[in-house]
Amino acid sequence: MLTWFESLPEAPDVVMVHENGLAQSLARSLQQEGYRRRLMILTGHDHRQHIDLYRHIVVVDGGTVGAGGVFGASKSPVGFAHLNLSPRGRLTSADLVQAQPFTGAAQADRVVIATQDPCRADQPLVCHKPGGP
């Protein structure tokens, strides 16, 4: 992934990587190399909503929209991430939304990235320090 990313003709603002493990590996590798640009990596595959922050790199997984097919219906909530961008295209926050398709029960959590301390304990955000897992 790192070789592919570094071979791109221009540094992107956003990349999509289906496999969450590969997305996390790319973010971790870029952080270890001292990557300084802001980057948003959109990912999935693990069917869990989460946001990970690797300094300037944000990994967003919106959750699932029913990968269990008809046999998984009503067992897992449908999830997505609504990304809130500044006029310059910077991710300021993400709303993690989950809804039960049959009952209509829903929940949303806003994760604020553009703040002095996005890693504060009251947000559903995992902050990764350089050299960490």
N, CA, C and O atoms as CSV, one atom per row, in Angstrom:
chain,resi,resn,atom,element,x,y,z
A,1,MET,N,N,0.824,-1.196,0.000
A,1,MET,CA,C,0.000,0.000,0.000
A,1,MET,C,C,0.866,1.256,0.000
A,1,MET,O,O,0.584,2.215,-0.719
A,2,LEU,N,N,1.909,1.241,0.803
A,2,LEU,CA,C,2.769,2.418,0.897
A,2,LEU,C,C,3.461,2.684,-0.448
A,2,LEU,O,O,3.564,3.834,-0.877
A,3,THR,N,N,3.926,1.637,-1.100
A,3,THR,CA,C,4.570,1.799,-2.409
A,3,THR,C,C,3.582,2.365,-3.410
A,3,THR,O,O,3.928,3.258,-4.184
A,4,TRP,N,N,2.361,1.861,-3.407
A,4,TRP,CA,C,1.321,2.375,-4.308
A,4,TRP,C,C,1.061,3.852,-4.018
A,4,TRP,O,O,1.024,4.675,-4.932
A,5,PHE,N,N,0.881,4.179,-2.739
A,5,PHE,CA,C,0.567,5.548,-2.360
A,5,PHE,C,C,1.677,6.499,-2.783
A,5,PHE,O,O,1.413,7.558,-3.352
A,6,GLU,N,N,2.905,6.121,-2.504
A,6,GLU,CA,C,4.034,6.985,-2.837
A,6,GLU,C,C,4.260,7.115,-4.343
A,6,GLU,O,O,4.930,8.047,-4.787
A,7,SER,N,N,3.708,6.189,-5.131
A,7,SER,CA,C,3.872,6.260,-6.586
A,7,SER,C,C,2.808,7.117,-7.272
A,7,SER,O,O,2.879,7.334,-8.482
A,8,LEU,N,N,1.825,7.606,-6.515
A,8,LEU,CA,C,0.780,8.436,-7.118
A,8,LEU,C,C,1.393,9.714,-7.673
A,8,LEU,O,O,2.293,10.281,-7.052
A,9,PRO,N,N,0.924,10.181,-8.834
A,9,PRO,CA,C,1.525,11.371,-9.440
A,9,PRO,C,C,1.314,12.650,-8.629
A,9,PRO,O,O,2.123,13.574,-8.710
A,10,GLU,N,N,0.247,12.707,-7.858
A,10,GLU,CA,C,-0.020,13.848,-6.978
A,10,GLU,C,C,-0.467,13.320,-5.623
A,10,GLU,O,O,-1.124,12.282,-5.538
A,11,ALA,N,N,-0.110,14.033,-4.574
A,11,ALA,CA,C,-0.548,13.640,-3.240
A,11,ALA,C,C,-2.050,13.890,-3.125
A,11,ALA,O,O,-2.498,15.023,-3.305
A,12,PRO,N,N,-2.835,12.854,-2.829
A,12,PRO,CA,C,-4.286,13.028,-2.726
A,12,PRO,C,C,-4.706,13.618,-1.382
A,12,PRO,O,O,-3.946,13.594,-0.415
A,13,ASP,N,N,-5.920,14.145,-1.338
A,13,ASP,CA,C,-6.528,14.586,-0.084
A,13,ASP,C,C,-7.339,13.456,0.545
A,13,ASP,O,O,-7.493,13.386,1.765
A,14,VAL,N,N,-7.860,12.561,-0.324
A,14,VAL,CA,C,-8.715,11.460,0.111
A,14,VAL,C,C,-8.350,10.210,-0.689
A,14,VAL,O,O,-8.134,10.283,-1.898
A,15,VAL,N,N,-8.282,9.068,-0.013
A,15,VAL,CA,C,-8.159,7.785,-0.697
A,15,VAL,C,C,-9.195,6.839,-0.105
A,15,VAL,O,O,-9.592,6.977,1.053
A,16,MET,N,N,-9.624,5.881,-0.909
A,16,MET,CA,C,-10.538,4.849,-0.439
A,16,MET,C,C,-9.801,3.514,-0.487
A,16,MET,O,O,-9.221,3.138,-1.505
A,17,VAL,N,N,-9.840,2.812,0.640
A,17,VAL,CA,C,-9.206,1.501,0.757
A,17,VAL,C,C,-10.246,0.587,1.378
A,17,VAL,O,O,-10.628,0.782,2.533
A,18,HIS,N,N,-10.711,-0.405,0.633
A,18,HIS,CA,C,-11.806,-1.242,1.117
A,18,HIS,C,C,-11.451,-1.983,2.404
A,18,HIS,O,O,-12.261,-2.021,3.330
A,19,GLU,N,N,-10.290,-2.556,2.477
A,19,GLU,CA,C,-9.877,-3.371,3.621
A,19,GLU,C,C,-9.348,-2.487,4.748
A,19,GLU,O,O,-8.322,-1.825,4.594
A,20,ASN,N,N,-10.045,-2.480,5.872
A,20,ASN,CA,C,-9.657,-1.641,7.001
A,20,ASN,C,C,-8.232,-1.910,7.457
A,20,ASN,O,O,-7.509,-0.967,7.780
A,21,GLY,N,N,-7.810,-3.154,7.494
A,21,GLY,CA,C,-6.450,-3.473,7.930
A,21,GLY,C,C,-5.403,-2.808,7.053
A,21,GLY,O,O,-4.388,-2.325,7.553
A,22,LEU,N,N,-5.645,-2.780,5.743
A,22,LEU,CA,C,-4.715,-2.118,4.829
A,22,LEU,C,C,-4.747,-0.602,5.020
A,22,LEU,O,O,-3.712,0.059,4.946
A,23,ALA,N,N,-5.934,-0.059,5.264
A,23,ALA,CA,C,-6.061,1.384,5.500
A,23,ALA,C,C,-5.291,1.783,6.753
A,23,ALA,O,O,-4.578,2.787,6.752
A,24,GLN,N,N,-5.431,1.002,7.819
A,24,GLN,CA,C,-4.724,1.292,9.063
A,24,GLN,C,C,-3.212,1.169,8.868
A,24,GLN,O,O,-2.444,1.976,9.390
A,25,SER,N,N,-2.801,0.167,8.123
A,25,SER,CA,C,-1.378,-0.030,7.850
A,25,SER,C,C,-0.803,1.140,7.059
A,25,SER,O,O,0.299,1.605,7.349
A,26,LEU,N,N,-1.540,1.613,6.066
A,26,LEU,CA,C,-1.096,2.761,5.282
A,26,LEU,C,C,-0.961,4.000,6.171
A,26,LEU,O,O,0.042,4.710,6.107
A,27,ALA,N,N,-1.959,4.249,6.984
A,27,ALA,CA,C,-1.924,5.420,7.878
A,27,ALA,C,C,-0.750,5.328,8.845
A,27,ALA,O,O,-0.023,6.302,9.042
A,28,ARG,N,N,-0.569,4.163,9.443
A,28,ARG,CA,C,0.526,3.964,10.396
A,28,ARG,C,C,1.888,4.156,9.715
A,28,ARG,O,O,2.778,4.797,10.274
A,29,SER,N,N,2.045,3.598,8.509
A,29,SER,CA,C,3.311,3.718,7.773
A,29,SER,C,C,3.601,5.168,7.412
A,29,SER,O,O,4.732,5.633,7.555
A,30,LEU,N,N,2.578,5.884,6.945
A,30,LEU,CA,C,2.774,7.291,6.600
A,30,LEU,C,C,3.133,8.107,7.836
A,30,LEU,O,O,3.992,8.986,7.775
A,31,GLN,N,N,2.478,7.820,8.953
A,31,GLN,CA,C,2.784,8.527,10.195
A,31,GLN,C,C,4.227,8.265,10.611
A,31,GLN,O,O,4.933,9.191,11.011
A,32,GLN,N,N,4.669,7.030,10.522
A,32,GLN,CA,C,6.036,6.689,10.909
A,32,GLN,C,C,7.063,7.367,10.008
A,32,GLN,O,O,8.163,7.692,10.454
A,33,GLU,N,N,6.705,7.582,8.735
A,33,GLU,CA,C,7.602,8.262,7.806
A,33,GLU,C,C,7.584,9.783,7.981
A,33,GLU,O,O,8.364,10.491,7.344
A,34,GLY,N,N,6.702,10.280,8.838
A,34,GLY,CA,C,6.620,11.720,9.072
A,34,GLY,C,C,5.803,12.464,8.034
A,34,GLY,O,O,6.054,13.642,7.780
A,35,TYR,N,N,4.825,11.793,7.428
A,35,TYR,CA,C,3.963,12.413,6.428
A,35,TYR,C,C,3.292,13.636,7.037
A,35,TYR,O,O,2.703,13.544,8.115
A,36,ARG,N,N,3.372,14.766,6.369
A,36,ARG,CA,C,2.903,16.037,6.940
A,36,ARG,C,C,1.589,16.554,6.360
A,36,ARG,O,O,0.956,17.414,6.972
A,37,ARG,N,N,1.163,16.062,5.208
A,37,ARG,CA,C,-0.083,16.556,4.601
A,37,ARG,C,C,-1.298,15.956,5.296
A,37,ARG,O,O,-1.234,14.869,5.871
A,38,ARG,N,N,-2.391,16.679,5.233
A,38,ARG,CA,C,-3.652,16.127,5.726
A,38,ARG,C,C,-4.145,15.093,4.728
A,38,ARG,O,O,-4.078,15.298,3.516
A,39,LEU,N,N,-4.635,13.990,5.248
A,39,LEU,CA,C,-5.129,12.906,4.400
A,39,LEU,C,C,-6.307,12.249,5.097
A,39,LEU,O,O,-6.284,12.017,6.306
A,40,MET,N,N,-7.337,11.952,4.317
A,40,MET,CA,C,-8.483,11.206,4.823
A,40,MET,C,C,-8.522,9.880,4.072
A,40,MET,O,O,-8.537,9.848,2.842
A,41,ILE,N,N,-8.539,8.792,4.831
A,41,ILE,CA,C,-8.645,7.458,4.248
A,41,ILE,C,C,-10.021,6.920,4.613
A,41,ILE,O,O,-10.342,6.753,5.789
A,42,LEU,N,N,-10.825,6.652,3.596
A,42,LEU,CA,C,-12.164,6.085,3.809
A,42,LEU,C,C,-12.040,4.579,3.657
A,42,LEU,O,O,-11.441,4.091,2.699
A,43,THR,N,N,-12.603,3.850,4.596
A,43,THR,CA,C,-12.417,2.407,4.592
A,43,THR,C,C,-13.675,1.691,5.060
A,43,THR,O,O,-14.685,2.322,5.369
A,44,GLY,N,N,-13.601,0.394,5.107
A,44,GLY,CA,C,-14.732,-0.426,5.528
A,44,GLY,C,C,-14.281,-1.845,5.781
A,44,GLY,O,O,-13.229,-2.083,6.375
A,45,HIS,N,N,-15.069,-2.763,5.336
A,45,HIS,CA,C,-14.831,-4.208,5.357
A,45,HIS,C,C,-14.977,-4.850,6.734
A,45,HIS,O,O,-15.395,-6.006,6.814
A,46,ASP,N,N,-14.656,-4.160,7.804
A,46,ASP,CA,C,-14.800,-4.799,9.118
A,46,ASP,C,C,-16.198,-4.583,9.695
A,46,ASP,O,O,-16.524,-5.149,10.739
A,47,HIS,N,N,-17.031,-3.773,9.034
A,47,HIS,CA,C,-18.438,-3.565,9.392
A,47,HIS,C,C,-18.632,-2.961,10.781
A,47,HIS,O,O,-19.662,-3.176,11.420
A,48,ARG,N,N,-17.631,-2.199,11.248
A,48,ARG,CA,C,-17.729,-1.507,12.531
A,48,ARG,C,C,-17.447,-0.035,12.288
A,48,ARG,O,O,-16.527,0.311,11.547
A,49,GLN,N,N,-18.222,0.817,12.897
A,49,GLN,CA,C,-17.972,2.255,12.789
A,49,GLN,C,C,-16.813,2.634,13.691
A,49,GLN,O,O,-16.785,2.282,14.871
A,50,HIS,N,N,-15.862,3.352,13.127
A,50,HIS,CA,C,-14.774,3.867,13.943
A,50,HIS,C,C,-14.012,4.931,13.170
A,50,HIS,O,O,-14.028,4.977,11.940
A,51,ILE,N,N,-13.350,5.779,13.933
A,51,ILE,CA,C,-12.486,6.799,13.353
A,51,ILE,C,C,-11.160,6.722,14.092
A,51,ILE,O,O,-11.110,6.701,15.322
A,52,ASP,N,N,-10.090,6.681,13.308
A,52,ASP,CA,C,-8.735,6.618,13.854
A,52,ASP,C,C,-7.963,7.834,13.378
A,52,ASP,O,O,-8.084,8.249,12.225
A,53,LEU,N,N,-7.176,8.398,14.267
A,53,LEU,CA,C,-6.393,9.583,13.940
A,53,LEU,C,C,-4.911,9.268,14.117
A,53,LEU,O,O,-4.462,8.868,15.191
A,54,TYR,N,N,-4.176,9.459,13.041
A,54,TYR,CA,C,-2.728,9.295,13.028
A,54,TYR,C,C,-2.130,10.669,12.694
A,54,TYR,O,O,-1.711,10.916,11.563
A,55,ARG,N,N,-2.098,11.524,13.660
A,55,ARG,CA,C,-1.631,12.907,13.527
A,55,ARG,C,C,-2.431,13.668,12.473
A,55,ARG,O,O,-3.512,14.164,12.792
A,56,HIS,N,N,-1.957,13.784,11.239
A,56,HIS,CA,C,-2.673,14.511,10.184
A,56,HIS,C,C,-3.521,13.580,9.319
A,56,HIS,O,O,-4.184,14.033,8.386
A,57,ILE,N,N,-3.503,12.310,9.617
A,57,ILE,CA,C,-4.181,11.310,8.792
A,57,ILE,C,C,-5.384,10.777,9.564
A,57,ILE,O,O,-5.247,10.301,10.691
A,58,VAL,N,N,-6.562,10.859,8.950
A,58,VAL,CA,C,-7.794,10.384,9.577
A,58,VAL,C,C,-8.306,9.190,8.785
A,58,VAL,O,O,-8.450,9.265,7.565
A,59,VAL,N,N,-8.581,8.093,9.474
A,59,VAL,CA,C,-9.164,6.905,8.860
A,59,VAL,C,C,-10.615,6.830,9.324
A,59,VAL,O,O,-10.887,6.764,10.523
A,60,VAL,N,N,-11.547,6.841,8.369
A,60,VAL,CA,C,-12.979,6.845,8.690
A,60,VAL,C,C,-13.625,5.582,8.140
A,60,VAL,O,O,-13.530,5.287,6.949
A,61,ASP,N,N,-14.286,4.840,9.028
A,61,ASP,CA,C,-15.050,3.647,8.641
A,61,ASP,C,C,-16.496,3.907,9.043
A,61,ASP,O,O,-16.813,3.978,10.231
A,62,GLY,N,N,-17.367,4.048,8.055
A,62,GLY,CA,C,-18.766,4.373,8.313
A,62,GLY,C,C,-19.605,3.238,8.846
A,62,GLY,O,O,-20.729,3.468,9.292
A,63,GLY,N,N,-19.094,2.010,8.815
A,63,GLY,CA,C,-19.865,0.877,9.323
A,63,GLY,C,C,-20.301,-0.050,8.216
A,63,GLY,O,O,-19.513,-0.377,7.329
A,64,THR,N,N,-21.534,-0.472,8.256
A,64,THR,CA,C,-22.028,-1.453,7.293
A,64,THR,C,C,-23.415,-1.066,6.792
A,64,THR,O,O,-24.171,-0.374,7.475
A,65,VAL,N,N,-23.722,-1.515,5.619
A,65,VAL,CA,C,-25.073,-1.311,5.081
A,65,VAL,C,C,-25.718,-2.655,4.779
A,65,VAL,O,O,-26.491,-2.787,3.830
A,66,GLY,N,N,-25.390,-3.653,5.600
A,66,GLY,CA,C,-26.064,-4.934,5.478
A,66,GLY,C,C,-25.301,-5.988,4.731
A,66,GLY,O,O,-25.876,-6.693,3.903
A,67,ALA,N,N,-24.022,-6.117,4.997
A,67,ALA,CA,C,-23.206,-7.106,4.283
A,67,ALA,C,C,-23.642,-8.536,4.581
A,67,ALA,O,O,-23.244,-9.457,3.868
A,68,GLY,N,N,-24.441,-8.738,5.606
A,68,GLY,CA,C,-24.933,-10.080,5.906
A,68,GLY,C,C,-26.010,-10.525,4.943
A,68,GLY,O,O,-26.489,-11.656,5.029
A,69,GLY,N,N,-26.400,-9.651,4.023
A,69,GLY,CA,C,-27.445,-10.007,3.061
A,69,GLY,C,C,-28.783,-10.192,3.757
A,69,GLY,O,O,-28.992,-9.682,4.858
A,70,VAL,N,N,-29.675,-10.912,3.126
A,70,VAL,CA,C,-31.013,-11.095,3.698
A,70,VAL,C,C,-30.974,-11.868,5.004
A,70,VAL,O,O,-31.861,-11.707,5.842
A,71,PHE,N,N,-29.957,-12.709,5.192
A,71,PHE,CA,C,-29.875,-13.476,6.438
A,71,PHE,C,C,-29.395,-12.618,7.600
A,71,PHE,O,O,-29.580,-12.987,8.759
A,72,GLY,N,N,-28.785,-11.486,7.303
A,72,GLY,CA,C,-28.330,-10.579,8.346
A,72,GLY,C,C,-29.303,-9.451,8.618
A,72,GLY,O,O,-29.058,-8.618,9.490
A,73,ALA,N,N,-30.403,-9.413,7.883
A,73,ALA,CA,C,-31.373,-8.325,8.040
A,73,ALA,C,C,-31.864,-8.256,9.484
A,73,ALA,O,O,-32.187,-9.275,10.095
A,74,SER,N,N,-31.911,-7.075,10.000
A,74,SER,CA,C,-32.366,-6.715,11.349
A,74,SER,C,C,-31.412,-7.142,12.452
A,74,SER,O,O,-31.673,-6.850,13.619
A,75,LYS,N,N,-30.321,-7.818,12.132
A,75,LYS,CA,C,-29.366,-8.225,13.163
A,75,LYS,C,C,-28.323,-7.154,13.416
A,75,LYS,O,O,-27.831,-7.021,14.537
A,76,SER,N,N,-27.983,-6.398,12.404
A,76,SER,CA,C,-26.983,-5.344,12.532
A,76,SER,C,C,-27.582,-4.027,12.067
A,76,SER,O,O,-28.330,-3.989,11.091
A,77,PRO,N,N,-27.255,-2.951,12.766
A,77,PRO,CA,C,-27.748,-1.661,12.293
A,77,PRO,C,C,-27.028,-1.235,11.018
A,77,PRO,O,O,-25.886,-1.628,10.779
A,78,VAL,N,N,-27.690,-0.446,10.220
A,78,VAL,CA,C,-27.084,0.156,9.043
A,78,VAL,C,C,-26.295,1.357,9.531
A,78,VAL,O,O,-26.791,2.142,10.339
A,79,GLY,N,N,-25.083,1.502,9.052
A,79,GLY,CA,C,-24.259,2.605,9.510
A,79,GLY,C,C,-23.644,3.372,8.361
A,79,GLY,O,O,-23.394,2.820,7.289
A,80,PHE,N,N,-23.408,4.633,8.593
A,80,PHE,CA,C,-22.682,5.445,7.619
A,80,PHE,C,C,-22.045,6.612,8.352
A,80,PHE,O,O,-22.409,6.936,9.482
A,81,ALA,N,N,-21.087,7.234,7.683
A,81,ALA,CA,C,-20.430,8.418,8.231
A,81,ALA,C,C,-20.768,9.602,7.342
A,81,ALA,O,O,-20.553,9.561,6.130
A,82,HIS,N,N,-21.292,10.645,7.943
A,82,HIS,CA,C,-21.552,11.899,7.236
A,82,HIS,C,C,-20.362,12.805,7.529
A,82,HIS,O,O,-20.127,13.188,8.675
A,83,LEU,N,N,-19.613,13.146,6.475
A,83,LEU,CA,C,-18.389,13.923,6.644
A,83,LEU,C,C,-18.691,15.405,6.498
A,83,LEU,O,O,-19.323,15.821,5.527
A,84,ASN,N,N,-18.248,16.196,7.450
A,84,ASN,CA,C,-18.445,17.642,7.440
A,84,ASN,C,C,-17.109,18.291,7.093
A,84,ASN,O,O,-16.133,18.160,7.831
A,85,LEU,N,N,-17.079,18.992,5.959
A,85,LEU,CA,C,-15.849,19.582,5.456
A,85,LEU,C,C,-15.896,21.100,5.544
A,85,LEU,O,O,-16.956,21.714,5.418
A,86,SER,N,N,-14.735,21.689,5.762
A,86,SER,CA,C,-14.629,23.149,5.747
A,86,SER,C,C,-14.703,23.616,4.294
A,86,SER,O,O,-14.604,22.790,3.387
A,87,PRO,N,N,-14.874,24.913,4.047
A,87,PRO,CA,C,-14.892,25.415,2.665
A,87,PRO,C,C,-13.614,25.063,1.883
A,87,PRO,O,O,-13.638,24.995,0.654
A,88,ARG,N,N,-12.515,24.844,2.589
A,88,ARG,CA,C,-11.263,24.475,1.926
A,88,ARG,C,C,-11.115,22.964,1.765
A,88,ARG,O,O,-10.089,22.495,1.272
A,89,GLY,N,N,-12.129,22.194,2.176
A,89,GLY,CA,C,-12.116,20.749,2.006
A,89,GLY,C,C,-11.497,19.972,3.149
A,89,GLY,O,O,-11.273,18.768,3.021
A,90,ARG,N,N,-11.218,20.622,4.255
A,90,ARG,CA,C,-10.645,19.938,5.413
A,90,ARG,C,C,-11.752,19.285,6.232
A,90,ARG,O,O,-12.803,19.886,6.454
A,91,LEU,N,N,-11.518,18.061,6.679
A,91,LEU,CA,C,-12.486,17.376,7.529
A,91,LEU,C,C,-12.532,18.072,8.885
A,91,LEU,O,O,-11.534,18.122,9.604
A,92,THR,N,N,-13.704,18.608,9.224
A,92,THR,CA,C,-13.849,19.268,10.520
A,92,THR,C,C,-14.486,18.335,11.546
A,92,THR,O,O,-14.141,18.363,12.727
A,93,SER,N,N,-15.421,17.506,11.076
A,93,SER,CA,C,-16.061,16.537,11.963
A,93,SER,C,C,-16.711,15.448,11.110
A,93,SER,O,O,-16.886,15.590,9.900
A,94,ALA,N,N,-17.055,14.372,11.781
A,94,ALA,CA,C,-17.761,13.273,11.111
A,94,ALA,C,C,-18.886,12.818,12.023
A,94,ALA,O,O,-18.694,12.637,13.225
A,95,ASP,N,N,-20.043,12.639,11.449
A,95,ASP,CA,C,-21.190,12.121,12.188
A,95,ASP,C,C,-21.313,10.634,11.897
A,95,ASP,O,O,-21.538,10.236,10.754
A,96,LEU,N,N,-21.165,9.817,12.927
A,96,LEU,CA,C,-21.339,8.374,12.780
A,96,LEU,C,C,-22.792,8.055,13.102
A,96,LEU,O,O,-23.234,8.213,14.240
A,97,VAL,N,N,-23.523,7.611,12.101
A,97,VAL,CA,C,-24.958,7.380,12.229
A,97,VAL,C,C,-25.246,5.892,12.092
A,97,VAL,O,O,-24.731,5.234,11.189
A,98,GLN,N,N,-26.067,5.366,12.988
A,98,GLN,CA,C,-26.521,3.978,12.916
A,98,GLN,C,C,-28.035,3.959,13.028
A,98,GLN,O,O,-28.620,4.705,13.813
A,99,ALA,N,N,-28.668,3.097,12.233
A,99,ALA,CA,C,-30.129,2.964,12.293
A,99,ALA,C,C,-30.514,1.502,12.107
A,99,ALA,O,O,-29.927,0.778,11.303
A,100,GLN,N,N,-31.513,1.094,12.870
A,100,GLN,CA,C,-32.078,-0.246,12.690
A,100,GLN,C,C,-33.097,-0.160,11.555
A,100,GLN,O,O,-34.068,0.589,11.665
A,101,PRO,N,N,-32.902,-0.903,10.473
A,101,PRO,CA,C,-33.766,-0.729,9.314
A,101,PRO,C,C,-35.237,-1.080,9.549
A,101,PRO,O,O,-36.108,-0.527,8.877
A,102,PHE,N,N,-35.530,-1.971,10.472
A,102,PHE,CA,C,-36.924,-2.374,10.654
A,102,PHE,C,C,-37.640,-1.616,11.752
A,102,PHE,O,O,-38.843,-1.374,11.657
A,103,THR,N,N,-36.905,-1.231,12.811
A,103,THR,CA,C,-37.563,-0.529,13.914
A,103,THR,C,C,-37.467,0.982,13.772
A,103,THR,O,O,-38.291,1.714,14.319
A,104,GLY,N,N,-36.472,1.447,13.046
A,104,GLY,CA,C,-36.259,2.885,12.906
A,104,GLY,C,C,-35.454,3.492,14.041
A,104,GLY,O,O,-35.167,4.689,14.014
A,105,ALA,N,N,-35.081,2.691,15.045
A,105,ALA,CA,C,-34.248,3.199,16.126
A,105,ALA,C,C,-32.924,3.675,15.531
A,105,ALA,O,O,-32.356,3.025,14.653
A,106,ALA,N,N,-32.442,4.820,16.023
A,106,ALA,CA,C,-31.222,5.385,15.451
A,106,ALA,C,C,-30.367,6.041,16.529
A,106,ALA,O,O,-30.835,6.373,17.619
A,107,GLN,N,N,-29.098,6.214,16.181
A,107,GLN,CA,C,-28.140,6.864,17.074
A,107,GLN,C,C,-27.113,7.579,16.212
A,107,GLN,O,O,-26.775,7.108,15.126
A,108,ALA,N,N,-26.616,8.715,16.689
A,108,ALA,CA,C,-25.572,9.443,15.970
A,108,ALA,C,C,-24.572,9.998,16.971
A,108,ALA,O,O,-24.939,10.467,18.048
A,109,ASP,N,N,-23.315,9.937,16.598
A,109,ASP,CA,C,-22.238,10.517,17.398
A,109,ASP,C,C,-21.424,11.418,16.489
A,109,ASP,O,O,-21.050,11.013,15.389
A,110,ARG,N,N,-21.146,12.638,16.935
A,110,ARG,CA,C,-20.295,13.548,16.172
A,110,ARG,C,C,-18.887,13.474,16.745
A,110,ARG,O,O,-18.675,13.605,17.951
A,111,VAL,N,N,-17.929,13.261,15.846
A,111,VAL,CA,C,-16.518,13.271,16.211
A,111,VAL,C,C,-15.918,14.538,15.617
A,111,VAL,O,O,-15.878,14.699,14.397
A,112,VAL,N,N,-15.454,15.430,16.474
A,112,VAL,CA,C,-14.902,16.706,16.022
A,112,VAL,C,C,-13.390,16.552,15.868
A,112,VAL,O,O,-12.674,16.291,16.835
A,113,ILE,N,N,-12.925,16.719,14.643
A,113,ILE,CA,C,-11.503,16.579,14.337
A,113,ILE,C,C,-10.800,17.933,14.447
A,113,ILE,O,O,-9.703,18.026,14.998
A,114,ALA,N,N,-11.433,18.971,13.924
A,114,ALA,CA,C,-10.828,20.309,13.884
A,114,ALA,C,C,-11.054,21.023,15.215
A,114,ALA,O,O,-11.844,21.962,15.315
A,115,THR,N,N,-10.347,20.558,16.214
A,115,THR,CA,C,-10.404,21.160,17.538
A,115,THR,C,C,-9.005,21.087,18.139
A,115,THR,O,O,-8.149,20.351,17.649
A,116,GLN,N,N,-8.783,21.840,19.181
A,116,GLN,CA,C,-7.456,21.869,19.784
A,116,GLN,C,C,-7.040,20.497,20.298
A,116,GLN,O,O,-5.869,20.133,20.198
A,117,ASP,N,N,-7.980,19.729,20.846
A,117,ASP,CA,C,-7.657,18.414,21.388
A,117,ASP,C,C,-8.678,17.378,20.907
A,117,ASP,O,O,-9.581,17.011,21.658
A,118,PRO,N,N,-8.542,16.903,19.661
A,118,PRO,CA,C,-9.511,15.928,19.175
A,118,PRO,C,C,-9.424,14.592,19.914
A,118,PRO,O,O,-10.358,13.793,19.853
A,119,CYS,N,N,-8.323,14.345,20.606
A,119,CYS,CA,C,-8.126,13.060,21.283
A,119,CYS,C,C,-8.681,13.031,22.701
A,119,CYS,O,O,-8.385,12.114,23.467
A,120,ARG,N,N,-9.488,14.033,23.056
A,120,ARG,CA,C,-10.072,14.037,24.398
A,120,ARG,C,C,-10.923,12.779,24.581
A,120,ARG,O,O,-11.397,12.191,23.609
A,121,ALA,N,N,-11.101,12.389,25.796
A,121,ALA,CA,C,-11.706,11.094,26.118
A,121,ALA,C,C,-13.197,10.988,25.807
A,121,ALA,O,O,-13.729,9.879,25.774
A,122,ASP,N,N,-13.881,12.093,25.579
A,122,ASP,CA,C,-15.335,12.014,25.416
A,122,ASP,C,C,-15.761,11.827,23.957
A,122,ASP,O,O,-16.929,12.044,23.636
A,123,GLN,N,N,-14.858,11.435,23.077
A,123,GLN,CA,C,-15.209,11.219,21.666
A,123,GLN,C,C,-14.916,9.774,21.272
A,123,GLN,O,O,-13.964,9.173,21.772
A,124,PRO,N,N,-15.728,9.217,20.381
A,124,PRO,CA,C,-15.432,7.865,19.866
A,124,PRO,C,C,-14.353,7.937,18.786
A,124,PRO,O,O,-14.625,7.766,17.598
A,125,LEU,N,N,-13.127,8.193,19.229
A,125,LEU,CA,C,-12.000,8.394,18.336
A,125,LEU,C,C,-10.790,7.702,18.941
A,125,LEU,O,O,-10.516,7.845,20.132
A,126,VAL,N,N,-10.064,6.950,18.115
A,126,VAL,CA,C,-8.837,6.308,18.581
A,126,VAL,C,C,-7.669,7.109,18.028
A,126,VAL,O,O,-7.538,7.270,16.815
A,127,CYS,N,N,-6.824,7.610,18.914
A,127,CYS,CA,C,-5.656,8.395,18.516
A,127,CYS,C,C,-4.416,7.523,18.615
A,127,CYS,O,O,-4.160,6.898,19.644
A,128,HIS,N,N,-3.656,7.490,17.537
A,128,HIS,CA,C,-2.460,6.645,17.463
A,128,HIS,C,C,-1.219,7.527,17.485
A,128,HIS,O,O,-1.057,8.414,16.646
A,129,LYS,N,N,-0.365,7.277,18.436
A,129,LYS,CA,C,0.893,8.010,18.527
A,129,LYS,C,C,1.944,7.332,17.651
A,129,LYS,O,O,1.881,6.122,17.437
A,130,PRO,N,N,2.903,8.097,17.146
A,130,PRO,CA,C,3.964,7.482,16.341
A,130,PRO,C,C,4.655,6.358,17.111
A,130,PRO,O,O,4.956,6.492,18.297
A,131,GLY,N,N,4.898,5.257,16.418
A,131,GLY,CA,C,5.557,4.107,17.027
A,131,GLY,C,C,4.615,3.184,17.770
A,131,GLY,O,O,5.025,2.120,18.237
A,132,GLY,N,N,3.344,3.583,17.887
A,132,GLY,CA,C,2.365,2.753,18.600
A,132,GLY,C,C,1.668,1.792,17.658
A,132,GLY,O,O,1.937,1.787,16.456
A,133,PRO,N,N,0.771,0.977,18.203
A,133,PRO,CA,C,0.043,0.005,17.368
A,133,PRO,C,C,-0.970,0.678,16.466
A,133,PRO,O,O,-1.662,0.003,15.704
